[in-house]
């Protein structure tokens, strides 16, 4: 089983937990970024940033 890139990108001791970030990203994929941002009270910019970081890490860029 592949590990979640969020576990390698973000420090779980700072800010939101990785489980919460994963839920927000999953909601954004399912419902749209704007809806997920409003639902979880985060900005659309932060969701796009998380999605870019996860994609870059998943594509082999370990310096995100």
N, C-alpha and C positions, 0 to 999 in steps of 0.2 A: 504494500500500500504506500502510495506517495505521501510524503508529508506536506502539510499545508504551507505554502510559501510565506504566509503571514507569520508563522512561527520563527522564520529566519530573518524577516525584514524588520519587524517591530518589537520593541521591548515591552513585554506583557506587564511590567511594573509601572509603565508610564501611560497615562491616559486610559483609553478604552481597552478592554481585553481583546485578544485576538478572536475569541469566539464572537464577541459583539461586532467586530469589524467584518468577520466572515458573514454573519447574519445580514448586516447592512449591504454588503456587496451582493449577496444572493438575492436580497429583496430588490436591489437596483436592477439586477439582471432580469428578474421576473416582472417587476412592476414599473420600472423606469427609474432613472436617477432622481428626478425631481420628487416623485412620490416617496421614494425611500428616504430622501433627505428630510422631507417634512415629517414623515412618520417617526424617524429616529432623532430628529432635532440636530442634524449636522448639515454642513453646507454641501452643495452639489460639488464644489471644487475639491473638497476633501475626498469625496467618493471617487471622483475621476482620478485624483492623485493615487489613492489606494489601488484602483484598478490598473493604472499604468505601472505602478511598482510591482504588483503581483505578476502582470504580464511580462515585464522585463526580467524578473527573477526566474519565472518559469521558462523563459527563452534562453536562459544561461547567463544572464548578467547578474553576477553575485555582488555587484557594487551598488545596489540600490539602497 
